[in-house]
């Protein structure tokens, strides 16, 4: 009877050890696979990373999470690359009635010189003093589409200050039509 108990104990220890070994091996393999995927992502090799995700963890939550991260990064790169295609032509106007008004207004337009539709944008105005130090900022947002090759007007109203000597305009945020 004692020998049967010892045999059962030994079998339980062996089976438990095998399960632990398999679990550790599986975790190590998954960690190595994820490290390989992340290495490709850090190197900007998103297509290679997607191939590895499809090979190792296609339909898992981790795979979906990694694919979403890649898509987000690709969108950031696309926006960054498109930034130079959005122009603010030099014919914008900054007006202030220094005697009677408490406000200034900037009237201008953005031009989409790219090949995609902009679905929203924000123009930032930096109000500067004579030494080009920014004293204040304001912005105008528009959620109307600007098709490729088209323009869209914007207006920014801001409080007047005699210290404002210049304004610098830039497009800070925009979204692209993903179609």
Secondary structure, 3 states (H helix, E strand, C coil): CHHHHHHHHHHHHHHHHHHHHHHHHHHHHHHHHHHHHHHHHHCCCHHHHHHHHHHHCCCCHHHHHHHHHHHHHHHHHHHHHHHHHEEECCCCEEEECCCCCCEEEEEEEEEECCCCCEEEEEEEEEEECCCCCEEEEEEEEECCCECCCCEEEEEEEEECCCCCCEEEEEEEEEEECCC
